[in-house]
Amino acid sequence: MDNVNSFYALGVATDRVDDVFGMEFEQRWEARQARRAAELSGGATNRITFIRRAVARALAKLSRGSARAVRRLDRVAADDLSRRLAAAE
């Protein structure tokens, strides 16, 4: 008889643990869904995100352009320096 009660108690405990973890998973899933719904419905948030992306793209373009200009200047300066050194010898 004790053996049967032990198996019953073990089954009840396992069901409780499953219920607790199941509720936690469900709550996290619902919270995630609510965040996604808020992100999709938030017009102001979408506008801010759009503005941030546009600014980031513009800054990246500016950065690439300035890096290209610096590389050109380095090439010109290196050519001038090599000519001066060749002329000095």
Backbone as a printed PyTorch tensor [residue, N CA C, xyz], in Angstrom:
tensor([[[  0.8190,  -1.1930,   0.0000],
         [  0.0000,   0.0000,   0.0000],
         [  0.8650,   1.2600,   0.0000]],

        [[  1.9630,   1.2550,   0.7320],
         [  2.8570,   2.4160,   0.7500],
         [  3.4600,   2.6640,  -0.6270]],

        [[  3.7200,   1.5960,  -1.3330],
         [  4.2920,   1.6940,  -2.6640],
         [  3.3610,   2.4380,  -3.6140]],

        [[  2.0790,   2.1590,  -3.5310],
         [  1.0840,   2.8010,  -4.3840],
         [  0.9680,   4.2730,  -4.0270]],

        [[  0.9610,   4.5880,  -2.7280],
         [  0.8730,   5.9800,  -2.2790],
         [  2.1120,   6.7650,  -2.7110]],

        [[  3.2730,   6.1450,  -2.6950],
         [  4.5090,   6.8060,  -3.1220],
         [  4.4330,   7.1750,  -4.5970]],

        [[  3.9470,   6.2370,  -5.4070],
         [  3.8140,   6.5280,  -6.8370],
         [  2.7750,   7.6140,  -7.0910]],

        [[  1.7110,   7.6010,  -6.3180],
         [  0.6770,   8.6220,  -6.4530],
         [  1.2370,   9.9960,  -6.0820]],

        [[  1.9530,  10.0690,  -4.9470],
         [  2.5470,  11.3340,  -4.4960],
         [  3.5630,  11.8480,  -5.5130]],

        [[  4.3520,  10.9330,  -6.0630],
         [  5.3240,  11.3150,  -7.0800],
         [  4.6230,  11.8700,  -8.3200]],

        [[  3.5550,  11.2560,  -8.7170],
         [  2.7830,  11.7340,  -9.8720],
         [  2.1830,  13.1020,  -9.6210]],

        [[  1.6280,  13.3130,  -8.4200],
         [  1.0470,  14.6210,  -8.0710],
         [  2.1230,  15.6990,  -8.0710]],

        [[  3.2870,  15.3850,  -7.4840],
         [  4.3820,  16.3550,  -7.4410],
         [  4.8550,  16.6990,  -8.8520]],

        [[  4.9560,  15.7100,  -9.7020],
         [  5.3860,  15.9480, -11.0850],
         [  4.3790,  16.8130, -11.8190]],

        [[  3.0980,  16.5690, -11.6080],
         [  2.0640,  17.3880, -12.2410],
         [  2.1370,  18.8330, -11.7730]],

        [[  2.4020,  19.0420, -10.4850],
         [  2.5120,  20.4060,  -9.9480],
         [  3.6930,  21.1310, -10.5720]],

        [[  4.8230,  20.4400, -10.6630],
         [  6.0060,  21.0620, -11.2690],
         [  5.7220,  21.4050, -12.7270]],

        [[  5.1030,  20.4920, -13.4450],
         [  4.7550,  20.7530, -14.8470],
         [  3.8120,  21.9430, -14.9620]],

        [[  2.8520,  22.0460, -14.0370],
         [  1.9190,  23.1660, -14.0670],
         [  2.6390,  24.4870, -13.8200]],

        [[  3.5530,  24.4990, -12.8480],
         [  4.2870,  25.7320, -12.5280],
         [  5.1350,  26.1560, -13.7130]],

        [[  5.9030,  25.2260, -14.2840],
         [  6.7340,  25.5770, -15.4310],
         [  5.8900,  25.9120, -16.6440]],

        [[  4.7830,  25.2520, -16.7960],
         [  3.8840,  25.5510, -17.9010],
         [  3.3040,  26.9510, -17.7890]],

        [[  2.9400,  27.3550, -16.5690],
         [  2.4070,  28.7000, -16.3580],
         [  3.4840,  29.7480, -16.6180]],

        [[  4.7160,  29.4850, -16.1650],
         [  5.8010,  30.4390, -16.3920],
         [  6.0560,  30.6020, -17.8850]],

        [[  6.0890,  29.4810, -18.6000],
         [  6.2980,  29.5440, -20.0500],
         [  5.1810,  30.3230, -20.7090]],

        [[  3.9510,  30.0490, -20.2960],
         [  2.7960,  30.7260, -20.8780],
         [  2.8370,  32.2260, -20.5900]],

        [[  3.2220,  32.5930, -19.3670],
         [  3.3100,  34.0160, -19.0230],
         [  4.3960,  34.7100, -19.8410]],

        [[  5.5530,  34.0650, -19.9910],
         [  6.6190,  34.6570, -20.8000],
         [  6.1890,  34.7970, -22.2510]],

        [[  5.4920,  33.7910, -22.7710],
         [  5.0370,  33.8270, -24.1540],
         [  4.0290,  34.9510, -24.3530]],

        [[  3.0980,  35.0900, -23.3950],
         [  2.1060,  36.1530, -23.4950],
         [  2.7600,  37.5320, -23.4070]],

        [[  3.7550,  37.6830, -22.5360],
         [  4.4590,  38.9570, -22.4210],
         [  5.1950,  39.2910, -23.7180]],

        [[  5.8060,  38.2830, -24.3190],
         [  6.5180,  38.4840, -25.5870],
         [  5.5420,  38.8940, -26.6860]],

        [[  4.3960,  38.2400, -26.7210],
         [  3.3820,  38.5800, -27.7250],
         [  2.8660,  40.0030, -27.5030]],

        [[  2.6800,  40.3980, -26.2410],
         [  2.2060,  41.7530, -25.9450],
         [  3.2370,  42.7940, -26.3840]],

        [[  4.5270,  42.5050, -26.1550],
         [  5.5770,  43.4360, -26.5960],
         [  5.5810,  43.5720, -28.1100]],

        [[  5.4440,  42.4470, -28.8000],
         [  5.4160,  42.4990, -30.2680],
         [  4.2150,  43.2860, -30.7660]],

        [[  3.0670,  43.0740, -30.1560],
         [  1.8650,  43.8040, -30.5610],
         [  2.0380,  45.2970, -30.3190]],

        [[  2.6530,  45.6590, -29.1900],
         [  2.8800,  47.0720, -28.8900],
         [  3.8590,  47.6870, -29.8870]],

        [[  4.8840,  46.9350, -30.2630],
         [  5.8450,  47.4490, -31.2360],
         [  5.1880,  47.6770, -32.5950]],

        [[  4.3240,  46.7500, -32.9840],
         [  3.6820,  46.8770, -34.2820],
         [  2.6300,  47.9780, -34.3050]],

        [[  1.9430,  48.1980, -33.1880],
         [  0.8740,  49.1880, -33.1700],
         [  1.3750,  50.5820, -32.8250]],

        [[  2.5680,  50.6980, -32.2650],
         [  3.0770,  52.0090, -31.8590],
         [  3.5500,  52.8210, -33.0450]],

        [[  2.7690,  53.8040, -33.4460],
         [  3.1340,  54.6370, -34.5840],
         [  4.3330,  55.5140, -34.2930]],

        [[  4.3840,  56.1110, -33.0970],
         [  5.4900,  56.9900, -32.7400],
         [  6.7900,  56.1980, -32.6610]],

        [[  6.7260,  55.0040, -32.1270],
         [  7.9150,  54.1680, -32.0130],
         [  8.4550,  53.8280, -33.3890]],

        [[  7.5640,  53.5220, -34.3200],
         [  7.9970,  53.2020, -35.6780],
         [  8.6350,  54.4070, -36.3550]],

        [[  8.1020,  55.5890, -36.1020],
         [  8.6820,  56.7990, -36.6870],
         [ 10.0720,  57.0510, -36.1320]],

        [[ 10.2320,  56.8670, -34.8250],
         [ 11.5420,  57.0680, -34.2050],
         [ 12.5410,  56.0650, -34.7660]],

        [[ 12.1250,  54.8270, -34.9120],
         [ 13.0040,  53.8050, -35.4760],
         [ 13.3830,  54.1630, -36.9010]],

        [[ 12.4360,  54.6360, -37.6860],
         [ 12.7110,  55.0360, -39.0630],
         [ 13.7250,  56.1700, -39.0960]],

        [[ 13.5470,  57.1570, -38.2200],
         [ 14.4630,  58.2990, -38.1720],
         [ 15.8580,  57.8400, -37.7580]],

        [[ 15.9390,  56.9740, -36.7510],
         [ 17.2440,  56.4740, -36.3170],
         [ 17.9700,  55.7450, -37.4380]],

        [[ 17.2380,  54.9110, -38.1510],
         [ 17.8640,  54.1670, -39.2490],
         [ 18.3390,  55.0980, -40.3490]],

        [[ 17.5240,  56.0930, -40.6730],
         [ 17.9080,  57.0400, -41.7190],
         [ 19.1580,  57.8180, -41.3100]],

        [[ 19.2070,  58.2560, -40.0680],
         [ 20.3780,  58.9830, -39.5800],
         [ 21.6080,  58.0770, -39.5730]],

        [[ 21.4310,  56.8390, -39.1470],
         [ 22.5570,  55.8970, -39.1240],
         [ 23.0800,  55.6470, -40.5380]],

        [[ 22.1840,  55.5040, -41.4930],
         [ 22.6240,  55.3030, -42.8850],
         [ 23.3630,  56.5190, -43.4130]],

        [[ 22.8540,  57.7120, -43.1060],
         [ 23.5140,  58.9370, -43.5650],
         [ 24.9040,  59.0730, -42.9470]],

        [[ 25.0260,  58.7790, -41.6680],
         [ 26.3320,  58.8570, -41.0180],
         [ 27.2960,  57.8160, -41.5660]],

        [[ 26.7870,  56.6370, -41.8680],
         [ 27.6470,  55.6000, -42.4490],
         [ 28.1410,  56.0260, -43.8230]],

        [[ 27.2550,  56.6270, -44.6070],
         [ 27.6450,  57.1020, -45.9300],
         [ 28.7010,  58.2030, -45.8150]],

        [[ 28.5060,  59.1240, -44.9010],
         [ 29.4700,  60.1970, -44.6640],
         [ 30.8170,  59.6290, -44.2160]],

        [[ 30.7720,  58.6440, -43.3450],
         [ 31.9950,  58.0270, -42.8500],
         [ 32.7520,  57.3310, -43.9750]],

        [[ 32.0320,  56.5950, -44.8080],
         [ 32.6840,  55.9240, -45.9440],
         [ 33.2860,  56.9250, -46.9110]],

        [[ 32.5820,  58.0150, -47.1560],
         [ 33.0920,  59.0560, -48.0530],
         [ 34.3380,  59.7230, -47.5060]],

        [[ 34.3290,  60.0290, -46.2240],
         [ 35.5090,  60.6620, -45.6380],
         [ 36.6890,  59.6970, -45.6000]],

        [[ 36.4370,  58.4230, -45.3790],
         [ 37.5240,  57.4390, -45.3980],
         [ 38.1120,  57.3400, -46.7980]],

        [[ 37.2830,  57.3830, -47.8140],
         [ 37.7540,  57.3450, -49.1930],
         [ 38.6170,  58.5710, -49.4920]],

        [[ 38.1780,  59.7480, -49.0330],
         [ 38.9450,  60.9710, -49.2500],
         [ 40.2990,  60.9140, -48.5270]],

        [[ 40.3180,  60.3990, -47.3360],
         [ 41.5730,  60.2870, -46.5850],
         [ 42.5270,  59.3280, -47.2820]],

        [[ 42.0110,  58.2310, -47.8130],
         [ 42.8840,  57.2920, -48.5340],
         [ 43.4830,  57.9520, -49.7730]],

        [[ 42.6820,  58.7530, -50.4850],
         [ 43.2100,  59.4800, -51.6520],
         [ 44.3030,  60.4530, -51.2400]],

        [[ 44.0460,  61.1910, -50.1740],
         [ 45.0520,  62.1430, -49.6940],
         [ 46.3250,  61.4210, -49.2690]],

        [[ 46.1850,  60.2730, -48.6400],
         [ 47.3660,  59.4990, -48.2490],
         [ 48.1660,  59.0680, -49.4720]],

        [[ 47.4680,  58.6400, -50.5250],
         [ 48.1740,  58.2390, -51.7490],
         [ 48.9200,  59.4110, -52.3670]],

        [[ 48.2430,  60.5610, -52.4130],
         [ 48.8770,  61.7560, -52.9790],
         [ 50.0820,  62.1630, -52.1410]],

        [[ 49.9160,  62.1660, -50.8250],
         [ 51.0220,  62.5390, -49.9390],
         [ 52.1720,  61.5440, -50.0630]],

        [[ 51.8640,  60.2680, -50.1840],
         [ 52.9100,  59.2620, -50.3410],
         [ 53.6400,  59.4400, -51.6670]],

        [[ 52.9010,  59.7540, -52.7340],
         [ 53.5450,  60.0050, -54.0310],
         [ 54.4590,  61.2170, -53.9560]],

        [[ 53.9760,  62.3040, -53.3430],
         [ 54.8000,  63.5120, -53.2060],
         [ 56.0570,  63.2250, -52.3900]],

        [[ 55.8950,  62.4870, -51.3060],
         [ 57.0370,  62.1670, -50.4640],
         [ 58.0570,  61.3110, -51.2050]],

        [[ 57.5730,  60.3430, -51.9660],
         [ 58.5060,  59.4910, -52.7170],
         [ 59.2280,  60.2920, -53.7990]],

        [[ 58.5250,  61.2460, -54.4500],
         [ 59.1810,  62.1040, -55.4420],
         [ 60.2490,  62.9800, -54.8080]],

        [[ 59.9330,  63.5340, -53.6510],
         [ 60.9220,  64.4060, -52.9650],
         [ 62.1470,  63.6070, -52.5400]],

        [[ 61.9010,  62.3850, -52.0270],
         [ 63.0300,  61.5630, -51.6150],
         [ 63.8760,  61.1350, -52.8150]],

        [[ 63.2260,  60.8410, -53.9170],
         [ 63.9550,  60.4620, -55.1260],
         [ 64.7560,  61.6360, -55.6630]],

        [[ 64.1900,  62.8460, -55.5830],
         [ 64.8840,  64.0340, -56.0690],
         [ 66.0460,  64.4150, -55.1650]],

        [[ 65.9110,  64.1370, -53.8810],
         [ 66.9590,  64.4870, -52.9260],
         [ 68.1820,  63.5830, -53.0960]],

        [[ 67.9850,  62.3910, -53.5770],
         [ 69.1150,  61.4690, -53.7380],
         [ 69.7930,  61.7690, -55.0000]]])
